[in-house]
Amino acid sequence: MYEKVVKEKGGRLLAGYAWDWNKNPVDGELPKDVIIEEHDFAMPWNDPNRIDWAIHSEGSEQIGCIHTVQGLEMEYVGVIIGKDLTYNPETQSLKVKRENFKDKGAKPGKPKGKYTVDPLDQLVRNTYKTLMTRGMKGCYVYCVDRELEQRLLIE
């Protein structure tokens, strides 16, 4: 996806908060926090000190987050859906996994009753919806969860 979105199309990669964000540089470089081992993929989150991440050349080697792209539009985006959003084929439903949500700035409460919608569920779904709408000409999606990937391919 990186080659197609960033190299060919000049777009940016975005991801949900399914990975920790270590903002302190190591040996002068941003730590590669967004890791997908099965593809030997690792990139850093966007530089927290750079407000022009979306248009700066260094941004092509970093992954943007919901806070970075709100209000911005790009021609193409690649969105990485992490382990915080999965799909259960038996129940045919999306599931947000609280243990895989890593945004330390967000404080979604827990559901208050048996039939109450989990605020984290709404937050994660809205985050991915927002990320996927940042591409004006196109959006490429990669799902860490294979079941979710298969479900998206069906539709």
N, C-alpha and C positions, 0 to 999 in steps of 0.2 A: 504494500500500500504506500509506503514511504516514497518509493521510486515514482509511482504513478501520480500521487497527489503533489508532492513537493518538487521533484526533479522535472517531471513533464509538464505539470499544470501550474507550478508556481504557487500552490496553495500552502496550507498549514495543517499539521496534525494536532488533534485535540483529544482529550481523554477525560473520563469521569474520575472522581476521587477514589479509585480503588487501589492506589499506591500511596505510600507515605511520601511526603515532600520534605527532603532535607535541603534547606535553603542555604546552608553554609558551604561555600566552595571548598573543594579538596584539591590542594596543590594548584590553586588558581582556576579550577574548572568546576562547573556545576556537577553534582553527583548524578549518575544515571539511575534515577529512581523508577522510571516506568520500564519494567522488565517483562519480556515475554520469552521465557527460556526456550520453549520449543521451537522458536524461530530465530534464536540467537539475536534477539532484538533488545536493545537497551538505549534509552535516550533520557536526557534530563527534562524536568519540568522547565517552563519558561523562566528566564531570569527575573526574579521578583523586583529587581532594581531598574528594569527597563520598561518604561511605559509604552514604547513604540515597538514592542515585540512583534506585532502582526505585520509590520512593514519593514523591520530591520532585517538585514541579511542573516544575522546570527539566529533569528527566529526560525529559520528553516531547519535548524539542527536541534530544536527544542520542541516540547509539547505544551500546547496551551491548555488552559483549564477554563471552567465556567466563568471565573472572575475576570479572566483575561479577555474573553471574547464577547461578553455581554455588550450589546449595542454596536458590535462590529459585524461587517459582512465581508466575505472573501469570495473570490470566484469559485474555488474548490476547497473542500475540507476533507480530511480523513478523520473519522471518529473511532476511537478505540473504546469499546465497551468492556469494562473490567469485570472482576468477579463479584462486584457489588450488585449486578443485575443478572439473573439467571432465568432459565425457562424450565418448567416441569412439564414434560409431555403427558404424564399421567393425569394431571389436573388441568392441563392445557392453560397454565397461568404463569405470569411473570412473578418472580420472587426477588425481593430485595434482601440482600444478606447484610445485616447490620454489622457483623464482624469483619466484613470486607470493605466497609465505608471508612475512608481515612481522612476526611476533611475535618481538621481540628477546629476550624473556625465556625463550622455549622453546629448548631445545637438543637437538632430535631428531638422533640420529646418522644416518649414511648406512647403507644396507643393506650387510651384510658379505659377502654371497655372492650368486650368481646367483639362487638360489631363496629368499632371505630376504625377508621382508616389510619394506618400508621403514618405519621408525618414524615418519617424518613422515606417511606415508599413514594410519597408525592414528590419529595425533594429530589430523589434519584431519578425518577421518571422525567420530571421537568428539566433536570440538568441535561439528560441525554437528548431530550426534545430540542432544547435550546442549542446544544452543540450541533445537532444535525441540521438545524435551520440556518446556520451561519454561511453555508455554501450557496452562492447565488446560481451557479451553473451546475454544480454537482456535489454529491456527498458520497464518499466511500466509507463503508463500515466494516470494522473487524470486531468480532466477538470472541472473547477469551472462552466463554462458555459454549461448547459445541452444540448443545441442545438449542440454545438461543440462536446460534448461527443457522442451524437447520430450519428453525421456525421462520426466520426472516427470509430465507431463500424460498420458502413455500409461497409467501405472500407477494 
